[in-house]
Amino acid sequence: MKLETYPIRTTIEVSFSSRLTFLANKEGRSRVKWKCGKQRVQSSPAIPSMGGGGVEAGSSGPLITVEEWRGSSSTKLFRTATLTAHPSSLSLHKWGSRWRELWRKILEAFVPEGFPSSVTTDYLPFQFWDSLQGLSTYIRSMLSTQALLSAIGVGEKSATVIGATFQWFLRDFTGMLGGILFTFYQGSNLDSNAKMWRLVADFMNDLGMLLDLVSPLFPSALIVIVCLGSLSRSFTGVASGATRAALTQHFSLENNAADISAKEGSQEMVATMVGMAIGMLLAHITRGHPLAVWISFLFLTVFHMFANYMAVRCLSLTTLNNERSSLLLHHFMETGQVLTPKQISRMEHVFPVWGSSWNSRNNSILLHKKICLGVKVSSLKHSDMVELSVSASSLYMKVKYLLLEKKGVINVIIHKHSTPADILQSFIHALVIASLMDKSKAVHTESRLWIDENYPVFVAKLQSAGWSTERLLAPSIVWKADWFTDRMDDKTN
């Protein structure tokens, strides 16, 4: 007996197919799964259909049931709707409350998609403290701006528009010039020391606000004070922006750096609006009471620095810079084990360290202070070249770097065809020599043996502990070299 379908079957199929396509195309947000009911064949007369295949007359039960699920590859899926198609109808049942949907939409404006699994575990505590320090900054900015406007004569009959405009021009011009100079001298170093430069940036911002606040007290030196304040804040803009970009890359687990950056902007806007509102209220309350202004400003400044310190302490960066590499190697040479990023984050310095004598307890593990990476070979002497000729033809034949010890400093000469992996190995090799200088005289030979036996194991354990070993985060190496020796030529021939 020939099986055919009713015309209504085709109509339902087209309508439902378009709905199914709509759901399936929302990849990463909604997903569908379906199940079809079995139909029993009847011997009743059939009505010709508009297409092949079909279902018999008088059949009962749904043709297909489709469930809609929401979630990305990094988040837990949850059911949002169920659609059931019958021969003559389509039913829709939605799961979840409207309040839950509203809360989800609000949350999507402030956290990255797939949160929390799409970002690192230190993202949330960092953003918490970062928002608090931002709130403090915007409250204080209202107080310092009020003082600055008063200093340039806003509200006074004797003040002229052209005078105030000129002072504001000098202020902005100095800030822009300072930003360019700071980028020129420190731009390549911001990535490798993101924690330290973030604290420095906020300290310079606090200093700039402080100078704005004291400007009315010294009218004769107003221009100088205002320009110094602008110069201080220009360092903040460059350092804060650069370190924020580095941290965004760190937080990203699913190539979602753009999403993280956009949501961070939303969070900052909320902190700005709240801070400005509170700042306006505080400025109104403390108007005419200089002591109250200073107490409020100093209290908020102390809180601002505390929040910044807590924010950078929350970070567990997985990239290798000079200090982290030194700490990791020192522990590995003593115990044979590699520390995790979280353990290293408690040990590394977040404040600037001028000289290795800052903390005598940690002198032995601050080996990176003895390394000079990327030496300019035109500065070498004849005795240095003689020493290099021996080591290049014996100890460093298979690597793309040379190491030279001079007055307790390990100079690293990088080959012009070196890769990021070669640079990382050269730095670790230099650290090994620095650690052996007080223990042995044949440091080059012993360090070469240590590298051959332990370096592959060290790198493998770094990767297992969650460290990124693709490259060393260090200032750009602009001086490289190429070398040829007669001894090398003799061995090759």
Secondary structure, DSSP 8 states (H G I E B T S, - for coil): ------HHHHHHHHHHHHHHHHHHHSTTTEEEEEEE-------S-----SSS----TT--S-SEEEEEEE--TTS--EEEEEEEEETTEEEEEE-S-HHHHHHHHHHHTTS-TTTTTTB-TTHHHHHHHHHHHHHHHHHHHHHHHHHHHHHTTTT-TT--HHHHHHHHHHHHHHHHHHHHHHHHHHGGGTTTTHHHHHHHHHHHHHHHHHHHHHGGG-GGGHHHHHHHHHHHHHHHHHHHHHHHHHHHHHHBSSS-HHHHHHHHHHHHHHHHHHHHHHHHHHHHHSTT-HHHHHHHHHHHHHHHHHHHHHHHHH----EEEHHHHHHHHHHHHHHS----HHHHHHHS--S---SGGG-GGGGGG-GGGGEEES--GGG--HHHHHHHHHHHTTTSTTSSEEEEEETTEEEEEEBTT--HHHHHHHHHHHHHHHHHTTT-S-HHHHHHHHHHHHHHHHHHHHHHTT-EEEEEE-S-----B----HHHHHHH-
